[in-house]
Amino acid sequence: MVAQPSFALVNLVASFLATLFYGMYCIIFATSMYFLLVNALGPAKHLPLFKSVGFISGCALWLSITTHWIITVVAVFQGFIYFGDGQDTNVYFNDNGRLTETLGDVFLSLSLLIGDAMIPSSHTKSGGSPASASPLAAQIFGHHFLAIVVESAALYTSWIISYMVCHQVNSNLQVIALSTGPSVVGIANALIHVRVALGKTIEQIFPVTAPIRFASAPSRSVVGEETEAVAKISHI
């Protein structure tokens, strides 16, 4: 049987990775909020930013993920410094009934619930659909939106598989998956929102409202009539 790493070591690594993923999520989330603000201030008529579903749900997810990350960091400080003067770290992290563990599970579940609810309707929440976009924006949207969805789903799916494998083999490494889970969900959602909002921004910059039409050559009957008229004038 392979020896498992201690709970103290796993939680220390988990807090580091959770902070790394949380920082990545905050950058992408801020970017998505910027594009939502640009769209709200654009010429197209949209709901006010603070009344849009995308803004409200995105902020709710951010608050849940941020709270979970704070709990993760607090648990590390308690386990390594304050609990038993740092001498009983493994005992602290082995206690599944501690307050930080319970609160962490609550906000993990809340983040997953909000994130799963946001993914199917993330495009609608951003204020539009491919059919309402201009031809140029719709073309860009069609080329890249599916790729973003696939990449986001791949990230989310990879996290789920990692947790399931660690859970089935009863590995302590599942703590890492649980600690990074909310941020992974947030990144997946924020990526989709950035792509959708970016498509709407391109539509505002290049407001193509109608396809380009080229003038057709005059018909033979028209050319013949013009030639006949010119000949009559010359004869006179």
C-alpha positions in Angstrom: 0.0 0.0 0.0 1.4 3.4 -1.0 1.9 5.7 2.0 -0.3 8.8 1.9 1.0 12.3 2.6 0.0 13.8 5.9 -3.1 16.0 6.2 -0.8 18.8 7.3 1.2 18.7 4.1 -1.8 18.2 1.8 -3.6 21.2 3.4 -0.5 23.4 3.1 -0.2 22.5 -0.7 -4.0 22.9 -1.1 -3.9 26.4 0.4 -1.1 27.4 -2.0 -2.9 26.0 -5.1 -6.3 27.5 -3.9 -4.6 30.9 -3.7 -3.1 30.5 -7.1 -6.4 29.5 -8.8 -8.2 32.2 -6.9 -5.8 34.9 -8.2 -6.4 33.6 -11.8 -10.1 33.6 -11.3 -10.1 37.2 -9.9 -8.2 38.4 -13.0 -10.6 36.8 -15.4 -13.6 37.8 -13.4 -12.5 41.5 -13.4 -12.1 41.2 -17.2 -15.6 39.9 -17.6 -17.0 42.7 -15.4 -15.1 45.3 -17.5 -16.7 44.0 -20.7 -20.1 43.9 -19.1 -19.6 47.5 -18.2 -18.5 48.4 -21.7 -21.6 46.7 -23.1 -23.9 48.5 -20.6 -22.5 51.9 -21.6 -22.6 51.1 -25.3 -25.1 52.5 -27.9 -27.3 49.4 -27.7 -30.1 49.4 -25.2 -29.5 47.0 -22.4 -30.6 46.7 -18.9 -28.6 48.7 -16.3 -25.5 46.9 -15.3 -26.6 46.5 -11.7 -29.9 45.0 -12.8 -28.4 42.5 -15.3 -28.6 38.8 -14.4 -25.0 38.3 -15.5 -23.7 40.9 -13.2 -25.7 39.8 -10.2 -25.0 36.1 -10.6 -21.3 36.8 -11.3 -21.0 38.8 -8.1 -22.8 36.2 -6.1 -20.4 33.5 -7.4 -17.4 35.8 -6.6 -18.6 36.4 -3.1 -19.0 32.6 -2.5 -15.6 31.7 -4.0 -13.9 34.5 -2.0 -15.5 33.4 1.2 -14.4 29.8 0.6 -10.8 31.0 -0.1 -10.7 33.0 3.1 -11.9 30.0 5.1 -9.1 27.9 3.5 -6.5 30.4 4.5 -7.8 30.8 8.0 -7.8 27.0 8.4 -4.1 26.9 7.5 -3.2 29.6 10.0 -5.3 27.9 12.7 -3.8 24.5 12.1 -0.1 25.5 11.8 0.1 28.4 14.3 -2.8 28.7 16.7 -4.1 25.1 17.4 -1.9 23.6 20.1 0.8 26.2 19.3 1.3 24.5 16.0 2.3 21.1 17.6 -0.9 19.3 16.7 -1.4 20.2 13.1 -2.4 16.7 11.9 -4.9 16.4 14.7 -6.5 19.7 13.7 -6.8 18.8 10.0 -8.0 15.2 10.8 -11.0 16.7 12.7 -13.8 16.8 10.1 -16.1 18.4 12.6 -14.2 21.7 13.0 -15.9 24.9 12.1 -13.7 25.8 9.1 -14.3 22.4 7.6 -18.0 22.7 7.9 -18.1 26.3 6.5 -15.7 25.3 3.7 -18.1 22.5 2.6 -21.1 24.9 2.7 -19.4 27.5 0.5 -18.0 24.8 -1.8 -21.5 23.5 -2.4 -22.9 27.0 -2.9 -20.2 27.8 -5.4 -20.8 24.7 -7.4 -24.6 25.3 -7.3 -24.3 28.9 -8.6 -21.6 27.9 -11.1 -23.6 25.0 -12.6 -26.7 27.3 -12.8 -24.8 30.0 -14.7 -23.1 27.9 -17.4 -26.2 26.9 -19.4 -27.5 30.5 -19.6 -24.3 32.5 -19.5 -24.9 33.8 -23.1 -28.4 35.1 -22.3 -27.1 36.7 -19.1 -24.5 38.7 -21.1 -27.3 40.4 -23.0 -27.7 38.9 -26.4 -27.8 36.0 -28.8 -25.9 35.1 -32.0 -29.0 35.8 -34.0 -29.2 39.4 -32.8 -25.5 40.2 -33.5 -24.2 41.8 -36.6 -22.8 39.5 -39.3 -19.2 40.3 -38.3 -19.8 39.7 -34.6 -21.8 36.6 -35.3 -19.0 35.2 -37.4 -16.4 35.8 -34.7 -18.8 34.5 -32.1 -19.4 31.3 -34.0 -15.7 30.6 -34.6 -14.6 31.1 -31.0 -17.5 30.6 -28.6 -17.6 26.8 -29.0 -13.9 26.6 -28.4 -14.2 28.6 -25.2 -17.0 26.4 -24.0 -15.1 23.3 -24.7 -12.0 24.6 -23.0 -14.0 25.7 -19.9 -15.8 22.4 -19.8 -12.5 20.5 -20.1 -11.1 22.4 -17.1 -14.2 21.7 -15.0 -14.4 18.1 -16.1 -10.7 17.6 -15.3 -11.3 18.8 -11.8 -14.3 16.5 -11.3 -12.4 13.5 -12.5 -9.4 14.3 -10.3 -11.6 14.6 -7.3 -13.6 11.4 -8.1 -10.4 9.4 -8.5 -8.9 10.6 -5.3 -12.1 10.0 -3.4 -12.5 6.5 -4.8 -9.0 5.5 -3.7 -9.5 7.3 -0.4 -6.5 9.5 -1.0 -5.7 12.6 1.1 -5.1 14.4 -2.2 -8.9 15.0 -2.5 -8.4 17.9 -0.1 -6.5 19.7 -2.9 -9.4 19.2 -5.3 -12.0 20.4 -2.7 -9.9 23.5 -1.9 -9.5 24.5 -5.6 -13.0 23.5 -6.7 -14.8 26.8 -6.3 -12.1 28.8 -8.2 -12.1 26.2 -11.0 -15.8 26.7 -11.4 -15.4 30.4 -11.3 -12.7 30.4 -14.0 -14.9 28.2 -16.3 -17.8 30.6 -16.0 -15.8 33.8 -16.3 -14.1 32.5 -19.5 -17.5 32.1 -21.1 -18.7 35.5 -20.0 -15.5 37.1 -21.3 -16.0 35.6 -24.8 -19.7 36.5 -24.9 -19.1 40.1 -23.7 -16.2 40.4 -26.1 -18.4 39.4 -29.0 -20.9 42.1 -28.1 -18.0 44.7 -27.8 -16.8 43.8 -31.3 -20.4 44.3 -32.5 -20.3 47.8 -31.1 -17.0 48.7 -32.6 -17.9 47.3 -36.1 -21.7 47.9 -36.3 -22.3 46.0 -39.6 -26.0 46.3 -40.1 -26.4 44.9 -43.6 -24.4 42.7 -46.0 -22.3 44.5 -48.6 -23.9 44.5 -52.1 -22.0 45.1 -55.3 -23.6 47.0 -58.2 -24.5 44.6 -61.0 -23.7 45.3 -64.7 -26.5 46.9 -66.7 -28.6 44.5 -68.8 -28.3 44.2 -72.5 -31.7 45.8 -73.1 -30.7 48.9 -71.2 -27.4 49.2 -73.1 -29.2 48.8 -76.4 -31.7 51.5 -75.6 -28.9 53.9 -74.6 -27.0 53.1 -77.9 -30.2 53.7 -80.0 -30.9 57.0 -78.3 -27.3 58.2 -78.9 -27.6 57.2 -82.6 -30.8 59.2 -83.0 -29.2 62.3 -81.4 -26.2 62.0 -83.7 -28.5 61.6 -86.8 -30.3 64.8 -85.8 
